[in-house]
């Protein structure tokens, strides 16, 4: 009898979770889903803040792109030859995630807009730039009407719920490993809750429901891409086929999913874009112990397209 294969080791992706509160200076009407608005405003503010080459210089051909904070955080070009699985990608995944907290679209003067910003891997070292960019974007105004805000507070949110003030002279918040020590509540069943629209493609088509093997592959690919491009020295094991074979034995007992459409305005394309995805619950049964680190990591890193503005947020029930 051959010895059992060693369990697959997922590379950790350290991260910092910054909890922001912006205060409206006047009544503000905000879009339906605020993550896209925050991501776009953040990118513009960051480039205005750090770019020394001027607005007419494309980031892709800039001689400073390897050293620029904007390209390290927001326009993440691939340098060198990536592993075979990642060849053909125009850019690497962005090492940040915006998570809106609340859905209020109409704010009175003095009311708060709250959200978290996760900085992944070596992007955690850039948190001072990120905080200043958020402050600048609030001052410049949010939404198509450029509603102005002020930065009321920013704190590091620890996994156990503690908040550490990082505004002012407190210094950098420490990065937290993405692999939690706790296992699943029940290694034989789990309820996955997809909180924000989840956009997953199979054979270039968006799907409204998904099996566990395909979901596990999407989670694995996102984690390994982030680790490879944004965690220096990460020990990435690309031989994950045996883990996917195990995933094929996990069954979806019940899928209570539905499609949620929403629109965002693209400043680049000067038009509204429809970006829907599935939300709801997926109940799994089977041997889930080998997937506990992957599922817990996906709770932090999200899954699918649009993760930078908060899509694909998943929680384990």
LOVEX-461634 format. One record per atom (N, C-alpha, C, O): x, y negated, z negated. Coordinates in steps of 0.05 Angstrom, whole numbers, plus 32768, in hexadecimal, padded with zeros to 4 digits. Atoms other than C-alpha are relative to their C-alpha. Example, Ala and Ser with C-alpha at 12.3 -4.5 7.8 and 13.67 -1.06 7.14 Angstrom:
BEGIN
801280188000 80F6805A7F64 80127FE88000 80277FE87FF3 7FF080188001 811180157F71 7FF17FEA7FF2 7FFB7FD47FEE 
//
This chain:
BEGIN
801180188000 800080008000 80127FE78000 80247FE47FEF 7FF080187FFE 801C7FBD8015 7FF97FEC7FE9 7FE27FEC7FE1 800680138016 80227F877FDF 7FED7FEA8009 7FEC7FE38021 801380157FF9 7FEC7F527FDC 800F7FE78008 80247FE17FFD 7FF480197FF6 7FFB7F128001 7FFF7FEB7FEA 7FEC7FEA7FDA 7FFF80168014 80107ED77FD6 7FEB7FEC8007 7FE57FE7801E 801580147FFB 7FDA7EA37FCD 800B7FE8800F 80227FE0800B 7FF780177FF0 7FDE7E687FFD 80047FE87FED 7FF37FE37FDC 7FF980178011 7FFF7E2B7FDD 7FFA7FE6800F 80077FE18024 800780197FF3 7FDF7DE97FEF 80137FEA7FF6 80177FE77FDE 7FEF80168009 800E7DAD7FEE 7FF07FEA7FF2 7FDC7FE27FFD 800F8016800D 7FF87D777FBC 80047FE6800F 80197FE1801B 7FFF801B7FF4 7FE97D317FD7 7FFB7FED7FE9 7FE47FE77FE2 800480148016 7FF67CFF7F9E 7FEF7FE8800A 7FF07FE18021 801180167FF8 7FC57CC57F9D 7FFC7FED7FE9 80007FF47FD1 800880148014 7FB17C867F78 7FE47FF78008 7FDE7FF1801F 801C80097FFC 7F677C737F70 7FFD7FE57FF3 7FFF7FE37FDA 8004801B800A 7F5D7C287F69 7FE37FF88001 7FD67FFA8016 801C80088002 7F197C107F51 7FFE7FE28002 80087FD47FF0 8002801D7FFC 7F087BCB7F6C 7FE47FF67FFA 7FD080047FFF 8019800E8002 7ED17B9B7F5A 80037FE4800C 80147FD48003 8001801A7FF3 7EC47B5F7F88 7FE67FF27FF7 7FD27FFF7FF5 801880108009 7E947B277F72 7FF87FED8016 80097FDD8020 800B80127FEB 7E687B037FA5 80007FE37FF7 7FF77FDD7FE1 8000801C8006 7E727AB87FA7 7FE77FF3800A 7FE17FDC8002 8019800A7FF5 7E307AAF7FCC 7FEF80188008 7FFB802E8009 800F7FE87FF7 7DF67ADC7FE2 800D800D8018 80167FFF802A 7FF37FF17FEA 7E107B128010 7FEE80178009 7FE380267FFA 800E7FE97FF3 7DEE7B428041 80168012800C 80258009801D 7FEB7FEE7FF8 7E197B7F804C 7FF580168012 7FDD801B8011 800A7FEB7FEE 7E157BB8807F 7FF780187FF0 7FFB801B7FD8 800C7FE8800C 7DF37BFB8072 801580107FF1 801180197FDA 7FEB7FF1800D 7E337C208064 80197FEF7FFE 80247FE68012 7FEC80148004 7E697BF58045 801C80098004 802F7FF98005 7FE57FF67FFD 7EA57C22804D 800E7FF78019 80257FF08018 7FF480097FE7 7EB07C108095 80077FE27FFF 801C7FDA8009 7FFB801C8003 7EAA7BC68085 801A7FFB7FF0 802A7FEA7FF7 7FE980048012 7EDE7BCC804D 80198008800F 802D7FFA800D 7FE87FF77FF2 7F0E7BF48078 80097FEC8015 80217FE68017 7FF980147FEB 7F0B7BC280B2 800C7FE77FF4 80207FDC7FFE 7FF68019800C 7F137B858086 801B80047FF3 802C7FF27FF4 7FE77FFA800D 7F4C7BA68060 801780008015 802C7FF58010 7FEB7FFF7FEC 7F737BB480A0 80077FE5800B 801F7FDF800E 7FFB801B7FF6 7F6B7B6D80BA 80107FF07FEB 80237FE27FF2 7FF380108015 7F807B4F8077 801D800A7FFC 802F7FF97FF8 7FE57FF58004 7FBC7B7E8070 80127FF68016 80297FEF8011 7FEF80087FEA 7FD67B6D80B5 80067FE27FFF 801D7FDA8002 7FFB801C8002 7FCD7B2280AC 80147FFA7FEA 80247FE77FEB 7FEF80048017 7FF27B28806A 801D80078005 802F7FF97FFB 7FE47FF67FFE 80307B4F8080 800D7FFD801B 80257FFF801D 7FF580007FE5 80387B4880CB 80117FE78005 80077FD18000 7FEF80177FFA 80727B1B80E0 80037FFC801E 80117FEA8027 7FFC80017FE3 806C7B27812B 7FE97FF1800F 7FEC7FEA8026 8016800F7FF3 80297B048139 7FEA8012800A 7FEF802A800F 80187FF17FF8 7FE47B1A814F 8003800D801B 7FF680218021 7FFE7FF67FE4 7FF87B258198 801280198002 801280268017 7FEE7FE97FFF 802B7B5C8186 7FF180197FF9 7FE8801C7FE2 800D7FE68006 800C7BA2818B 801180107FEC 802A80107FEE 7FF17FF08013 801F7BCE8150 800F8017800D 8025801E8004 7FF47FE87FF4 802E7C08817E 801B7FFB800C 802C800D800E 7FE680067FF3 80697BE481A0 80117FEE7FEF 80257FE47FF8 7FF180128011 80817BBB8165 801A800D7FF7 801B80247FEF 7FE67FF58008 80CB7BC38155 800280047FE1 801480127FD8 7FFF7FFE801D 80BB7BBE810B 7FEC80157FF5 7FE780177FDD 80167FF08009 80847BF28109 800880167FEC 7FF7801E7FDC 7FF87FEB8013 80AD7C2680E2 80037FF57FE4 800280057FD0 7FFB800C801A 80B87BF580A9 7FE87FF07FF6 7FE87FE87FDF 801780128006 80767BCE80AA 7FEC800D7FED 7FE580247FF0 80147FF68013 80467BD68070 7FE68006800E 7FD8801A8008 80197FFB7FF2 800B7BD080A0 8000801A800F 7FED8029800F 7FFF7FE77FF0 80227C0980CD 800580187FED 7FFD802E7FF5 7FFD7FEA8013 80367C348091 7FE580077FF3 7FE1801E7FEB 80197FFB800E 7FF07C2D8074 7FE880018012 7FD68012800E 801980037FF1 7FBE7C1A80AA 8002800A801D 7FEF80158028 7FFC7FF77FE4 7FDB7C2880F0 801780157FFF 802E800E8005 7FEC7FEC8007 80007C6980E1 800880108019 7FFD8025801F 7FF67FF37FE8 80267C7B8120 801180187FF9 801E80187FE4 7FF07FE88004 80487CBF8126 801C7FFB800B 801F7FF48022 7FE480027FF8 80937CBC8128 800D801C8001 8009802C7FEE 7FF47FE67FFE 80BA7CF88141 7FEC8015800A 7FD6800F8011 80117FEA7FF6 809E7D3D8154 7FF2800D7FE8 7FFE80177FD6 800F7FF38015 80667D578128 7FFF801E8004 800680288019 80037FE37FFD 80597DA1811B 7FEC80068017 7FDC7FF5801E 80127FFA7FE9 80347DC68154 7FE37FFA7FFC 7FD67FF1800E 801D80048005 7FF07DC28133 7FF87FE28003 7FE17FDC8009 8006801D8001 7FF57D758131 80097FF28019 80067FDA801B 7FF8800E7FE7 80107D688177 7FE77FF7800F 7FD28003800F 8016800C7FF1 7FE57D3B81A2 7FF07FEB7FF0 7FE07FDD7FFC 800D80158010 7FCD7D0F8168 800C7FE58007 80257FE38008 7FF5801B7FFA 7FD47CC5817A 800C7FF37FE8 80207FE57FE9 7FF7800B801A 7FDD7CB18131 7FFC80157FEB 7FEC80277FEE 80057FEE8017 7FE27CD480EF 7FE87FF67FF0 7FE07FDF7FF4 8016800A8010 7FA77CD180BE 80097FE97FEE 801F7FEA7FE3 7FF980178011 7FA57C908098 800080097FE3 7FEF80187FDA 7FFD7FF7801C 7FBB7C99804F 7FF07FF07FEC 7FFA7FE87FD7 8011800E8013 7F817C75802F 7FE380088005 7FDC8011801A 801C7FFA7FFE 7F377C7E8021 7FF17FEA7FF0 7FF87FE57FD9 80128012800E 7F027C4A8010 7FE780107FF7 7FDB801E8007 80187FF3800A 7EC97C647FE4 7FEE7FEA7FF4 7FF37FE27FDD 80138014800B 7E8F7C327FDB 7FF2800C7FE7 7FEC80247FE7 800F7FF88017 7E6D7C367F97 7FE77FEF7FFE 7FE77FD97FF3 8019800F7FFF 7E257C217FA1 7FF87FFB801D 80097FFB802F 800B80037FE6 7DF87C147FDC 7FF17FE68004 7FE27FE38017 800F80197FFE 7DDD7BCE7FCF 80097FF08018 80217FEC801C 7FF9800F7FE8 7DDA7BA78010 7FFD7FE27FFD 80087FD3800D 8005801D8004 7DC37B647FF5 800A7FF97FE4 7FFE80027FD0 7FF580088019 7DEC7B447FBE 7FFB7FE27FFB 7FFD7FD2800E 8002801C8008 7DDD7B037F99 801B7FF67FF8 802D80057FF3 7FE7800C800A 7E137AD37F86 8006800A7FE4 7FF4800A7FD3 7FF87FF5801B 7E397AF07F4B 7FFD801D7FFD 800780297FEA 80037FE38001 7E267B387F5A 8019800D800B 80298001801A 7FE77FF37FFB 7E5C7B6C7F62 7FFE80158017 7FE98022801A 7FFC7FEB7FED 7E737B987F9B 801780127FF6 802E80087FF4 7FEC7FEE800C 7E997BD57F80 800780168014 7FF580218022 7FF77FE97FEF 7EC27C097FA5 801B80097FF6 80297FFB7FE7 7FE67FF58006 7EFE7C367F9C 80118001801A 800680048030 7FED7FFD7FEB 7F3C7C377FC8 801480157FF8 802380107FE4 7FED7FEB8005 7F657C777FC9 80187FFC8012 80157FF9802A 7FE780017FF1 7FAE7C717FDF 800E801B7FFD 801480247FE7 7FF87FE58000 7FCA7CB47FF3 801E80028006 80297FF48017 7FE47FFB7FFB 80127CCE7FF1 80107FE77FFA 800D7FDA7FE6 7FEE80168004 80477C997FFA 7FF27FE58003 7FFE7FD07FFC 800F80198000 80117C658006 7FFB7FF57FE4 7FF67FDE7FE0 80048009801C 800A7C637FBA 80167FEC7FF9 80117FDB7FE7 7FEB80138006 804C7C3D7FBA 7FF97FE4800B 80067FD08004 800880197FF4 80297C067FE2 7FE87FF37FF3 7FDB7FE17FFE 8018800A800D 7FF27BF87FB0 80007FE27FFA 7FEB7FD67FFB 7FFF801C8004 800A7BB27FA1 7FF77FF18019 7FE87FDD8017 8009800B7FE7 80017BA17FEB 7FE280048004 7FD47FF2800E 801D7FFA7FFC 7FBD7BC37FEC 7FEF7FEE7FEF 7FDA7FE57FF8 801080118012 7FA47B9C7FB0 7FFF7FE4800B 7FE97FD7800B 7FFF801B7FF5 7FBA7B5A7FCF 7FEF7FFE8019 7FE27FEA801E 801080007FE7 7F9A7B6D8012 7FE280007FF9 7FD37FF28007 801C80018008 7F587B7B7FEF 7FF87FE47FF6 7FE27FDB7FFC 8005801B8009 7F5C7B387FCC 7FFD7FEC8017 7FEC7FDB8018 800180127FE8 7F6A7B15800F 7FE780058010 7FDB7FF2801B 80177FFB7FF0 7F327B398032 7FE67FF67FF3 7FD47FED8000 8017800B800E 7F017B257FFC 7FFE7FE28004 7FE87FD88008 7FFF801D7FFC 7F167ADC8003 7FF87FF9801D 7FEB7FE48021 800680067FE4 7F107ADF804F 7FE380068007 7FD87FF98019 801C7FFB7FFC 7ECA7AFC804B 7FFB801B800C 800B8025801C 80077FE57FF8 7EA87B3F8058 7FE67FFF8011 7FD57FEE800E 80177FFF7FEF 7E757B53808C 80027FED8018 80147FDC8018 7FFF80117FE8 7E657B3180CE 7FFC7FE37FF9 80067FD18007 8005801C8009 7E4F7AF280A8 80177FF67FEE 80167FDF7FE6 7FE980078010 7E917AF18081 7FF87FF57FE5 7FFF7FDF7FDD 80088007801B 7E727AEF803C 801980017FEE 802780157FED 7FE780028010 7EA87AD9800B 7FFC800B7FE4 7FE780087FD7 80007FF4801A 7EB97AFE7FCB 80197FF87FF2 802C7FEC7FFE 7FE78003800F 7EEC7AF97F94 8006801B7FF2 7FF4802A7FEB 7FF87FE7800D 7F147B327F76 7FFC7FFE7FE2 800A7FEF7FD4 80068002801C 7EF67B3C7F31 801180137FEF 801A800B7FD9 7FEF7FED800F 7F1D7B7A7F1B 800A80168012 7FFE801C8026 7FF57FE87FF3 7F487BB47F32 800D80117FEA 801D80067FDB 7FF57FEE8014 7F5A7BF07F08 8007801B800D 7FFB80228022 7FFA7FE57FF8 7F797C357F12 7FEC80127FF3 7FEA80137FDA 80137FEE800B 7F437C697F09 800D801C7FFF 801380288013 7FF47FE68004 7F5F7CA97EEB 7FEB80168005 7FD380118003 80137FEA7FFB 7F407CEE7EFB 7FEE80057FE8 7FD7800E7FEC 80117FFC8017 7F267CF27EB3 7FEE7FE87FFA 7FE07FE87FE6 801280168004 7F017CB07EBB 800C7FE77FF4 80007FD27FF4 7FF38017800C 7F337C837E97 80077FEB8015 800C7FF2802C 7FF880167FEF 7F417C3F7EB5 80187FF17FF5 80187FEA7FDD 7FE8800F8008 7F857C1D7EB3 80017FE78011 80027FE88029 7FFF801A7FF2 7F887BD37EC4 801A7FFE800F 803080028004 7FE880037FF0 7FB97BC87EFD 80017FE4800D 80127FDF801E 8000801B7FF5 7FA87B7F7F0D 80127FEE7FEF 80117FEF7FD6 7FEE8011800F 7FDD7B4D7EFA 801C800C7FFE 802880138012 7FE47FF88004 801F7B647EDC 8002801D7FF6 801780257FED 7FFF7FE5800A 800C7BAC7ECA 801280138010 801980288006 7FEF7FEF7FF0 80367BC87F03 7FF080158010 7FD880138011 800C7FEC7FF0 80287C047F2F 7FF280157FF0 7FFC801D7FDB 800D7FE9800D 7FF67C397F1B 800D80198008 8016801C801F 7FF27FE77FF9 80137C7F7F18 7FEF80118013 7FD680118011 800E7FEE7FEE 80017CB07F4F 7FF880197FF2 800680237FE0 800B7FE8800C 7FD77CEC7F3D 800180178014 7FFA8013802C 80007FE97FEE 7FE17D327F5C 7FE48006800A 7FD180037FFA 801B7FFA7FF5 7FA77D467F8A 7FF7801C7FF9 7FDF80227FFE 80097FE58006 7FA67D8E7F72 7FF980017FE2 800B80037FD1 80087FFF801C 7F7D7D907F32 8007801B7FF3 800A802F8002 7FF97FE7800D 7F8E7DC57EFE 7FE780117FFB 7FEA80297FF8 80187FF08005 7F457DDA7EF4 7FF880108018 7FFB8007802F 800B7FF07FEB 7F267E127F1D 7FE37FF88004 7FD97FE57FF9 801D80047FFC 7EDF7E167F36 7FF1800A7FE8 7FF9801D7FDB 80107FF68016 7EA87E1E7F03 7FF9801D8002 7FF7802C7FEE 80077FE47FFB 7E967E607F23 800E8008801A 80097FFD802F 7FEF7FF87FE9 7EC87E837F52 7FF180108014 7FFC80178029 800F7FF07FED 7E907EAA7F74 7FEA7FF0800E 7FDE7FFB8021 801380117FF2 7E627E717F88 80067FE37FFA 80127FDC7FE6 7FFC801C8003 7E647E267F92 7FEB7FF18010 7FE37FFA8025 801280117FF2 7E367DEE7FA7 80107FE78009 801A7FD87FF8 7FF280177FF5 7E577DBB7FD5 7FEC7FEA8007 7FD97FEF8016 801280167FFA 7E357D777FD8 800F7FEC8012 80237FE1800A 7FF480137FEE 7E457D4C8014 7FF17FE57FFC 7FDA7FE28004 800D8019800A 7E377D067FF9 7FFE7FEB8016 7FE97FDD8017 800180147FEA 7E487CDB8036 80008010801A 80098027801B 80017FF27FE7 7E3E7CED807F 801B800D8007 803080008006 7FE87FF07FFB 7E6F7D248092 80018006801E 7FEE80138029 7FFE7FFE7FE3 7E877D2480DA 801680158007 802E800F8006 7FEE7FEA7FF9 7EA67D6780EE 7FFA8009801C 7FE3800C8024 80037FF87FE4 7EB27D7E8135 8009801D8003 801E80257FF8 7FF87FE57FF8 7EB47DC58150 7FFE8000801F 7FE97FFB802A 7FFE80017FE2 7ECB7DCA8199 7FF67FE5800A 7FE77FE3801E 8005801C7FF8 7EC67D7E819E 7FE37FF77FFD 7FDC7FE28008 801C80088004 7E7D7D7C8188 7FFB7FFD7FE2 8003800E7FD2 80088003801B 7E637D608147 7FEC80157FF8 7FDA801B8008 80127FEB8009 7E3F7D94811D 7FEF7FF67FEA 7FF77FE57FDA 801380088015 7E037D8D80F0 800180147FE8 7FF5800E7FD4 7FFC7FED8015 7E157DCA80C6 801A800F8006 8025800D801C 7FE67FF57FFC 7E547DF380BC 800380197FEE 7FF8801A7FD9 7FF97FE98010 7E6E7E3680A4 80197FFA7FEF 80267FE67FF4 7FEB80078012 7EA27E3B806E 801C8002800D 802D7FF28007 7FE67FFE7FF4 7EDC7E52809A 80077FE6800F 801D7FDC800C 7FFB80197FF2 7ED67E1480C7 80037FE97FED 80147FD77FF2 7FFD80158014 7ECD7DE8808A 801B80017FF2 80287FED7FEE 7FE67FFC800C 7F0B7E068069 80167FF68012 802A7FEB8009 7FEC80097FED 7F337DF980A8 80017FE28001 80177FD68002 8000801D7FFF 7F1D7DB080AA 800D7FF57FE7 801C7FE17FE8 7FF480098019 7F307DA78061 801F80058000 802E7FF37FF8 7FE47FF97FFE 7F737DCA806C 800F7FED8013 80247FE2800C 7FF380117FED 7F847DA180A9 80047FE47FF6 80197FD87FF9 7FFD801B800A 7F767D5F8088 80157FFF7FEA 80267FED7FE9 7FED80008016 7F9E7D71804A 801D8003800A 802F7FF58001 7FE57FFB7FF6 7FDA7D8C8071 800A7FE88011 80227FE28010 7FF880187FF1 7FDA7D4F80A0 80097FEA7FED 801E7FDE7FF2 7FF980158013 7FDB7D1F8066 801A80067FF2 802B7FF57FEE 7FE77FF8800E 80117D468042 80187FFE8013 802D7FF3800A 7FEA80017FED 803D7D4C8080 80097FE48006 80217FDE8006 7FFA801B7FF7 80397D038094 80057FEC7FE9 80137FD87FED 800080158015 80337CDF8051 800B80097FE5 800B7FF97FD3 7FF37FF78019 80547D0A801B 801C80098006 80208020800F 7FE57FF87FF9 809F7D0A8024 800980197FF1 8005801C7FD9 7FF67FE7800C 80BD7D4F8018 7FEA80147FFA 7FEF80287FED 80167FEE8005 80797D718017 8006801C800C 8010801E8022 7FFC7FE57FF7 807D7DBD801C 7FE6800A800C 7FD580157FFF 80187FF97FF2 80497DCA8051 8002801B800D 80158020801D 80017FE47FF5 80397E138062 7FEB80008016 7FD37FFE8011 801280017FE9 801C7E1580A8 7FF5801C8006 7FE5801F8019 800A7FE57FFA 800E7E6080A5 7FE880067FED 7FE980157FDB 80187FFE8011 7FC87E5A8088 7FEB8012800C 7FD580138001 80147FEF7FF4 7FA67E8C80B5 7FF480157FED 7FDC80197FED 800C7FED8013 7F9F7EC0807D 7FEB7FF47FEE 7FD780007FE7 8014800D8011 7F7A7E8D8053 7FE67FFC800F 7FD07FFF8004 801980037FF0 7F497E7F808C 7FF2801B8004 7FDA801C8005 800D7FE67FFF 7F3E7ECA8093 7FF080067FE7 7FDB80127FE8 800F7FFD8019 7F2A7ECB804A 7FE77FEE8000 7FD27FF67FF6 801680127FFF 7EFD7E8F8056 7FE8800B8010 7FD18005800B 80167FF47FF0 7ED67EB7808A 7FEE80127FF0 7FD880187FF8 80107FEE8011 7EBE7EE48052 7FEE7FF17FEC 7FDE7FFD7FDE 801180118012 7E9E7EAA802B 7FE77FF98010 7FE97FEF8026 801980047FF2 7E557EA4803D 7FF27FE67FF7 7FF57FDE7FE0 801280178007 7E277E688040 7FE5800B7FF9 7FD68015800A 80197FF58009 7DED7E7E8016 7FE87FEE8007 7FD37FF7800E 801580137FF9 7DC47E3E8022 800D7FE7800A 80217FDD7FFF 7FF7801A7FF5 7DCF7DFF804C 7FE97FED8000 7FD77FEF8011 801480158001 7DA57DC48039 800C7FE68009 80117FD47FFA 7FF280167FF3 7DC47D938069 7FED7FF18012 7FDC7FFD801F 800F800F7FED 7DA67D5B8091 80127FEA800C 80267FE27FFF 7FF080137FF2 7DC17D2880C2 7FF97FE47FF7 7FE27FDD7FF5 8005801C8007 7DCA7CE080AD 800F7FEE8014 80287FEF8015 7FF380137FEE 7DD77CAB80E2 80047FE57FF3 7FF57FDD7FE2 7FFC801C8008 7DF47C6780D5 80117FF28015 801D7FFF8027 7FF2800F7FEB 7E137C3080FE 80167FEE7FF3 80137FE57FDD 7FEB80138008 7E537C0780F8 80067FEF8018 80037FF6802F 7FF880127FEB 7E6A7BCB811F 801E80028004 802D80007FF1 7FE47FFE7FF9 7EAC7BD58143 800A7FE5800A 80017FDB801F 7FF580197FF8 7ED37B948146 801280038019 80157FF08029 7FEF7FFC7FE8 7F027BB3817A 7FEF80038019 7FF67FF7802E 80107FFB7FE8 7ECB7BCA81A9 7FE97FEC8002 7FDA7FEC8016 801580158000 7E9C7B908197 7FE4800B8004 7FD480008013 801B7FF37FFD 7E607BBE8190 7FFA80117FE8 800C80177FD8 80087FEE8016 7E397BE8815F 8004801D8009 800080248020 7FFB7FE47FFB 7E4B7C31815A 7FF080117FED 7FEE800B7FD5 800F7FEE8011 7E207C6A8140 801380167FF6 802080248006 7FEE7FEC800C 7E467C978110 7FF180117FEB 7FF0800A7FD4 800F7FEF8012 7E1B7CCE80F3 801080187FF6 8025801E8001 7FF37FE8800A 7E2D7D0B80CB 7FEC800E7FED 7FD780047FE7 80127FF28011 7E0E7D40809F 80057FFA7FE2 801C7FF67FDA 7FFF8003801D 7DFF7D378055 7FEE80167FF4 7FDE80228002 80107FEC800E 7DE17D668021 801180157FF3 802880117FED 7FF37FEB8010 7DF37DA88000 800680198011 7FF780208023 7FF87FE67FF4 7E177DE78016 800680137FE9 8019800E7FD9 7FFC7FED8015 7E127E227FE7 80118018800A 80098025801D 7FED7FEB7FF8 7E4C7E547FEC 800080177FEC 7FFD80137FD4 7FFC7FE98011 7E537E9B7FD1 80178011800C 801A80128024 7FE97FF07FF8 7E907EC87FD3 80187FFB7FEE 80157FEE7FD9 7FE880048010 7ED77EC97FB9 800C7FE48006 801A7FE0801A 7FF7801C7FFC 7EE57E7E7FB2 80197FF97FF1 80237FE37FF4 7FE980068010 7F207E837F83 80187FF78011 80257FE48009 7FE980097FF0 7F557E7D7FBB 7FFC7FE4800B 800F7FD78014 8006801A7FF3 7F327E3D7FD3 7FFC7FEA7FEB 7FF67FD37FF3 800480148015 7F2D7E197F90 80127FE78004 80077FD18004 7FEF80177FFC 7F6A7DEC7F9D 7FF77FF08019 7FF77FD78019 8008800D7FE7 7F517DDD7FE4 7FE67FF07FFC 7FE47FD98004 801A800E8005 7F0A7DCB7FCE 80047FE87FED 7FF87FD37FF2 7FFB80178013 7F237DA07F94 800F7FEA800E 80097FD28009 7FF280157FF1 7F537D7C7FC3 7FEE7FF28013 7FF07FD98016 8013800C7FED 7F1C7D707FF6 7FED7FED7FF1 7FE37FD97FFE 80108013800F 7EF37D4E7FBF 800E7FE57FFF 80007FD07FFE 7FF180198001 7F2A7D1A7FBD 80057FF4801C 80017FDC8020 7FF780097FE6 7F407D168005 7FEA7FFD8015 7FEF7FF2802A 801780007FED 7EFB7D1D8027 800680148016 801B80218017 7FFD7FED7FEA 7EF27D468066 7FF27FF48019 7FDE7FE78017 800C80097FE7 7EE47D3680AF 80097FE48008 801B7FD87FFC 7FF8801A7FF5 7EE87CF680D8 7FF37FE97FEF 7FDF7FEC7FE3 800A8017800E 7EDF7CB180BA 800680007FE2 7FF97FF17FD3 7FFA7FFE801C 7EFD7CC48077 800B7FE57FF5 80077FDF7FDD 7FF48019800A 7F227C818072 7FEA7FED7FF6 7FF07FDD7FE3 80158011800B 7EDF7C5D8068 7FEB800F7FF1 7FD580067FEE 80107FF38014 7EC27C91803B 7FEE8016800A 7FE080227FFA 80107FE97FF6 7EA07CC48069 800C801A7FF7 8024801C7FF0 7FF67FE58008 7EA57D0E8058 800780037FE3 801780147FDC 7FFB7FFD801D 7EA37D05800D 7FF180187FF6 7FD9801B7FFB 800C7FE78009 7E967D487FED 800480047FE2 80197FFD7FD7 7FFE7FFA801C 7E887D5C7FA5 7FF8801D7FFB 7FE78028800A 80067FE48007 7E867DA27F85 7FED80007FE9 7FF37FF57FD3 80147FFF8015 7E487DB07F5C 800380197FEF 7FF4801D7FDC 
//
